[in-house]
Amino acid sequence: MESNRFLSVLNVSKSFRGLAAISNVSLELNPGEILGLIGPNGAGKTTLFNLITGFLRADSGEIEFLGKNLVGLEPHQICKMGITRTFQIVKPFSHLSTLENVAVGCYNRTADLKEAEEKAWEIVQFVGLNKKALDPASSLTTPDRKRLELARALATVPRLLLLDEVMSGLNPTEEHEIIDLVRKIREAMGLSDRIVVIHHGVCIADGDPRTVGEDNSVIEAYLGKGAYLAKD
């Protein structure tokens, strides 16, 4: 594997009691790129996130970030290296305020209380939670908890941010608000677009959104064999 790659996943597999959750998955992420990882429920997306961030250890294969091997490292070590993730089920520190929750993430880069609080304020404002900064996290609505989850991740100053089902549980209006926030993050980082599709733990497509959306194997994975989409 080339050491100059930003993130490289090569032939990674993970099984649970003999059942393959991820099977020989390979993908590469380039600097400054936004990569969409999609697939039906149970395809193995969260498992792959867990493998990259150290919550699970791969049975086989290699994972490298900026030329350094991630396999066997603990989540906090990987976070220090610059990889942060959100979780589909948001679990903030309910007894802490919104600001304090974000400040916890800031300690990944500083041990200074004042510096952590100042950085937390910047991030809270960035995600649109400044009016609720001093409210307990337990009082936040589901959409605001999603914003808080993003804020906590951004507080660690990631070089690579993994978003796991960041819009699950939201209504269409709330989804659009989160999309706007993700676009705001995207604009700040100057990112590009690519999509990887996983089905039954196997990578079945990799390319730009339009090309992937017209791929027959992707259509069948979502809609069933024999399905087709009307084209202009």
N, C-alpha and C positions, 0 to 999 in steps of 0.2 A: 504494500500500500504506500502511495506517495505521501511523504511527510508534509508537503506544502498545502495539502487540502485542508479546508476549514473544518469540516466534519466528514468523516468517512465511516460507513458501516459496510462491512464486507462479510458476506455469507454467515450472517448471524442467525442462530436458531435457539429456541427456548421451548421446552416441553414441560407439561405438568402431569405427573402420573402417566406418562406415556403418550399423552395427547399433545400434539404439536400446536403451539400457539403462534409461533413464528418459525418459518422454515427457510433457511438460506436467503434471508433478505439482504440486499445490498442497495445502498444509495449514497449519494454524495451531495453535500451542501456547500455552495461556494460563498465566499465573503460577500456581504451585502445583498444576499438573496433571500426572498421569502418563499418558503416551500410549503405547499398544502399537502398534508397527508390525509387521504380520505379512504373510505371503504365502508361496507355495511357493518352493522352491529356485530361484534364478535370477530371482526376481521384480524385483530391483533394490534391495532393502533396504540392503545394505552400500554400494552405489553412492551412495544418497541420504545415508547417514551420511558417506561420504567427501566429498561435495559440501558438506555443512553444516560439516564440520570442516576444510576446506581442503586435504585430501589430493588432491582432484580439483577442477577448475574447471568450472563449468557452461558448456555451449555457449550456453544462452539461459535467460532467466528471472531472478528476483530472490530473494535470501535475505537477510533482515534479522533481527537480534537486538537487541532493545531500541532499535529505530529506526536501527541502524547496519548498513550494507551489509557482508556477509561475502564476497561474490564478489571473488576476487582476493587475499584475505588469506592469509598463511601459517598453517599449523596452530598454531605457537607463539603467533601474534598472537591467534588465535581462542581459544586456551586461556586467555590472559591476560584476555580479555573475559569468561570464565566458562563456556565450553562445553568439556566433556571427554568422551571416549569410551573404552570398552573395546574390545578386539579379540577376534574369535572364536578366533584362534590366539594363545595367551598366550606372550609372549616376555619374561620378566623378565631383569634383569641377573644371569645365573647365578653370576657370581663375587662378587656382593654378598650380604649377608645379607637376610633378609626385611625387617628394620627399615630397612636402608640403601636398599632398593628403594623403600620408602614415603617415606623422607626425600627422595629425589630429586624426587618429586612436590611435596613441601612447598616446594621452592625456587621454585615458581611464584609464591608469595606472600611469601616472605621470603628474605633473603640471610644471615640469622643462623643459624649452625650449631646452637646450643643450642635456639633456637626451633623449627627444623626437626625436630630429634630429639625434642623434647617433643611436638610435634604428631603426629609419626610414631608415637610410643608410644600416644597416644590412639586413633589410627585402627587400629593393629594390634590393640589390645584390643577395639575396637568390632567388628571383623570376626572375632574369635575366633582370632587367630594369635599371641597373646601368648606361648604356650609354645614357639613356634617362631621367635620374633622374631630370635634370634641365629643361627639355622640358615642355611646358604647356600640361596639360592633354588633352586639346582639339586637340592636334596634333597627339595623339596616334592612331595607327591602332586598329581595332576591337580585334585582338588577344592580343595586348599589353594592351588594356583596360581590358580584362579579367584577365590578370596577375596583373594589378593594383587593380582590385576588390579583388583578392585573397590577395594581399599585404595589402590592407586596413583592411581586416578582420583579418589577422594574427597580425597586429599591435596592436590590442586590447588585445593580449595575451589570446586567448580563451582556455578554457578547453574542449569546445564542439564547433565544426565548422560545420555549415550547408551550403552545397553548392547547390544552386538552378540553375539547367540547366547551369552549368559552361561552357559547350562546345557548347551551342546553337549559331548559326550564324557563325560557323567556318567551313572551308573546312577540308577534311580528314587529310592533313598534319598538319594544325593548331591544330586539335583535338588531334593528337598524341603528339604534343608538350605540350599541357595542361595536357594530361594524364601523361606524364613524370614528369611534375611539381607536380601534385597531388601525384604521387608515391614518389617523393622526400620528400614531406611533410609526407607521410605515413611512410617512412623509418626513418625519424627523430623522429617520435612519436611511432614507433613500434606497428602498428595496425594489426588487424585481419579482416576477411571478413564475412559479413552476408547480406542478402537481404530481405527486406519487400516489398510486392507488394500491391498497393492499386488500386481498381477498383470501380468506382461509389461511392467513398467515404468510401468504406469498405475494411478492410484488408483481402486479400484472400490467402496470402501465406507468410511464414516466414521460412528462412533456408539458407543453403549454396547455392552459385550460381548454382552449377550443379543440385541439387535437385529441386530448384525453377524453373530452366530452363526446367525441364522435367515435371513440374506440369501441368496437363491438364487444370485446371481452368485458369492458367496464359497464356497458349497457346491460349485458346479460347478468353481471354480478349484482346489479341493483334491481333490475326488472325481471330477470329470469330468461332462460334460453328461448330464442325466437323473438324476443322483443326488438322493437326498432323505434327510432325517433324520426319524426318528420323534419325535413330540412327545407330551408328556403330555396 
